[in-house]
Amino acid sequence: MIDIMNRFIDWLDEFLAHRKGLLLLISIGFIIINFIFQLIPGMGWLARSNLFLHLGVILGLVGVMVAWAL
């Protein structure tokens, strides 16, 4: 199991090293999706909880740290 996890982390490291801005673009997409959900009436708890906004901010911070480290 540890070997599989190590290979996945190595693959992810190689993948993100060539695409440093990918996590930031995904996080911007999450934030835009959250904004659209706020405008649509009847979205329920998904709009009230701002789930995609929080995911976007966290992913954006992680993306900046990963891009800086690579």
Protein Blocks (a to p, Z undefined) as FASTA:
>chain_A
ZZmmmmmmmmmmmmmmmmmmlmmmmmmmmmmmmmmmmmpghkljmlmnommmmmmmmmmm
mmmmmmmmZZ
